[in-house]
């Protein structure tokens, strides 16, 4: 899979709080707040936003009753995380060989280092911070995919969507923090919003003009999205997914609602609700803080660098030929 070097250095959460306080207290505060709106009066969501975070999707078992941490607890959490990464991945010459090898891999990644709002999970509903139990059919679908992946690939359809450069690990929808390429750029006009993800360089062009969704029979890799404003929150509703969505465990019946709210000049609150009655026992919601970055998006040239697909398929054909010659047949 193509990889790129990390290159961004984002301000800390404390810097965001300080910047917001200065903005509110300064004489130019009101004007600055007004500048956060477009000409038609809606919040201006445009820019490049990073959604890296150290907050896990689900709350750890040992914090089952604790939705948030104190400032001291959060700092200790982040310090322990940094120490674990340093122990396992280090560029120091006196570090163990395994740690130095780990570092040679880590430099490609872009993990988050701080917790979002000191929360112990990105899942905010259910209140326990855990994704609801999955239905048995989810494991059945996963097993069917494992069968395809473990046999000699009959064709590219046997491989995962990320191997085929169709969907990103984290681009969704919904967007979920991952190891790298946690960046999205938003564009607005009066009747459209564009959601451009760095991962696999995919752009969703979402109408804001009230048009209906596509007919149910017309399905797409990233679904069919329609947007509307609810006060100062942009709401994007997506349905008509294909079965192979980028959200693990979900199905073609996924109904997704995303909400984008401008908190301040440097913070965007991204919230998504997953409703898939054929996958989970109830809907669930997660919230991610996105932070503004002055860095541009970089092209994720997935197809151009995807030598593995041709190699995998040609290798499968070679193995089949060898097995046929040996009288073993193919799998």
N, C-alpha and C positions, 0 to 999 in steps of 0.2 A: 504494500500500500504506500502511495507517495507520502513523504513527510517533509516538513519544513522546520527551519530553526525558529525557536521562540524569539521575539524581538520587542515585546512590549513591557513597559514598566508602568503599572497603574498606581495612582495615589491610594493611600490607605483610607480606611473608613473614617479615621479621625480627621483626615484632611478634608473629607467631604463635609463632615459636621462643621468644622471651622469655616470652610468656604461658605456654607449656607448661612452661618451666623453673621459673617462679615457682610454678605449680600443683603441680609435683612436689615442690618443696622445702618448701612451706608445710605447717604442721600440718593444715590443712584439705584437703590434697591427696587423701588417701584418700577422704574423704567426698565431695569433688568428683567423683572418678572414679566412685564408686558412683552419684552422681546422673546419670551419663550412661547409666544403664540404666532400662528400664521396669519396671513392677511384676512382670512375668513373667520378668525376668532378662535379657532380650535388650538389646543396645545400643540406646540411644535415638537414632534418626536424625532425629527431628522438628525442624522449623525451616525457615527460608528460607536457601537456599544459592546462592551465586553461582559460576558456572563460567567467568567471563572469564579469559583467559590470553593472554600474548604468545607462548607456545610454538606453533609451527606444527604442523599435523596430521602432516606428513611432514618428515623431516630434509632440510635444504638440501644440495645437492650438494657445496658447499665444506666441509661438516662430515661427510662420509660416514663417517669413521672415529671420530667423536667423539659418543658418546651423551649425555654431559653436559659442561657447562662449569665451569670454576673460578668461584669467587665473583667474581674480578676480570673474567673473560671475560663472565660473565653481566651484570655491571654495565655493561660496555662495550656489550654487545648492546642492553640496555635503553636506554642513553643514545643510541645510534645510531638506534634506533627512534623515540625521542622527538624527536630532531633532524629525522628525515625527516618525521614528522608535522607538526612546527612549520614546516618549510620549505614543505610542500605545503598546510597548512591553518593559517592564523593569523588572529587577530582584531586584530592590531596595525594601526594606521592607516597605518604606513609599509610594511606588507607588500604584495607585488604583488597586483594585482586577483584573479588566479587563486587565490592562497592565501586571500584574504579570502572569496571565493566558496566555496572548499573548506571553510572554517571554518563557514560558514552551513549547510552540509550536515552537518559532523562533529558539531555540537552535538546532533544527534538520536541519535548512536551511543554505544556503551558498550564500547569495545575494552579488552582486557586490556593492562596495562603491564608486567607482570613475568612471568618464566619460571616454569613449574611445576617445582620441584625442580632448577632449573638444567638441565633436559633440553632437548635440541635438537629433539625431536619428541614428539608425544602418542602416536604409534605405538610400542609397546614390543616387539611381535612381529609380523613378523620383526625380528631384531636390527638390521638395517640402518635401521630407523626409517621404512621406506617401505611403503605399501600394495602388496600383491602385484600382479603384472600382471593386467589385466582380460582376459577372454575376448573374442573378436571380437563375440559377440552383444551385448555391452554397448554398443558403438558403433552397432550396428544398431538397438537400442532407442532410443538417443539420437537417431539420425537420424529415426526414425519420429516422435518427439516434435517435432523441429524442423519436419518437414513440416506437422504440425498447427498449430504456433504461427505458421508463416509464411503460412498461407492465411487467407482470411476465415473467422473462427471460425464453424463451423456451429452450435455450441452451447457451453455452458460447459465441456463435457468436453474441448474442444480446448485449453483454457487450462491452465496449470500449477496444481498443487494449492495453492500458496501464494496465487496470484491468486484462487483460489476459497475462500480462508480455511478450508481443510480441514486443513492441516498447517502447522506452523511451519518456519522455516528451520533452527532448531537444536534443536527440542524432541524430535525423533525419535519413537519410539526408534530408535537411540541418541541421547542428548543430545550435541551437538557444539558447542564454543564458536564463536560467530559475532559479528556486529558489534553486536548489541544484544539486550536481553531474555534475557540469560544467567542466568536465575533460575528456581529450582524450589523448591517447598515440599513437604515430606514429612510425612505423617501416619501413625500406627501404631495398630492395635488388636491384640488377640491373634490374630485370624484374617484381617486384611487390612492392606495398606499402600496408601496413596494417593500417587501421584506427580502433583503439580499443576504444570504448566509455565506460566510467564508468557506465553510466545509462543503466541498464539492461545487462551490460557486453556483448555488441554486437561487433563483429569484422567484418569489411568489408575487404576482401582480394581482392585487385584491381590489375588486370594485367597491366603491362606497356609495353607489348611486341607487341602491335599493333593488337592483335586479334580482330575480329569483336564482336559486341554485340550479345547477345543471340537472337534467333528468337522472334518476337513480342509476340507470343502466350505464351512464358515462362515468367511468371511474379513472382516477389519476394517482400517480405515485404519491404526491403530497396532498391528495384530496382536492376538493373544490371549496375555495374560501370566499366568504362575503364579509364585509366589514360595516360597522355602524358606530356612531358616537353615542355613548350614554354619559351625558354630562361631559366631564373632562377625561373620560376613559375611552380609549379606542377598543372596541370589542370585535374580534375576528372569529367567525364561526366557520368550522370546516367539517365537511362530510364527504361522502363518495370516495373513500379511500380504496385502494387495492388491498388485497389481503396481506401483502408484504409491506407493512408500514414500518417506519423506523423506531416506533415505540415498542419496546420488548413486551410481548404478551398480548398486544392488541390485535384486533381483527379488522376486516373490511367494514364492520359495523360501527367502528369508532366514530363518536360524535365529540368533537373537540371545540372548546370555547377558550380563546386566549384573550387576555386583557392587558393593555399597555397603559400605564399611568405615569405621567411626568411628575416625579416627586420634587425635583429641584434642577438646577442647571446641569448637574453632573450625575443624576441618579434617575433611573427608569425602573419602575416596578413592573415586572412581568409575571403574570399569574395565568395558570392554565388549569382547566377542569376537564378531566377525562371521563367520558360516559360511554361504556361499552358493556352492555348487559350480557354479551356472549363471552366475556373474558373475566370480569370481576364482579364480586357480589354487590357492589355499590359504586357510585361515582366517587372520584377523589380529586383533590386539588393540591397543586404545588405552587410555591411562589419563589421567584428568583430576583435578586437585585442586580440590575445591569448598570455598569458605570461607563461614563463617557471616556473615550480615548481619542487622542489627536492623531493616532496612527491610521494609515489607510488600510483597507482590506487588501490581502494578497491573493492572487489567483491560485486556486487549488487545482492544479492541472492533473486531475485524477486520470482521465482517459489517456492523456498523452504519456503518462508515466506508468500505465498499467500493463507492464510486461507479463505479470503473473497469470493473467487470464489465458493468454495464448499458450504460455508454457504449461499451465495446468491441463488444458484441453489436449494439447499435443502429447503431453506425458501420459494422459489417460489412454489415448489411442495407442501409444507405444506399448503400454502395459497390457492392453487388451490383445494386441497382436502377439506379444510374447506368450501370454497365457494360452491363446488359441494354438500357437505353435507347440506348446508343451502339453496340449490336450486338456488344459484346466478350464477352458471357457472364460467368459468375462462376468464380472459382477454387475 
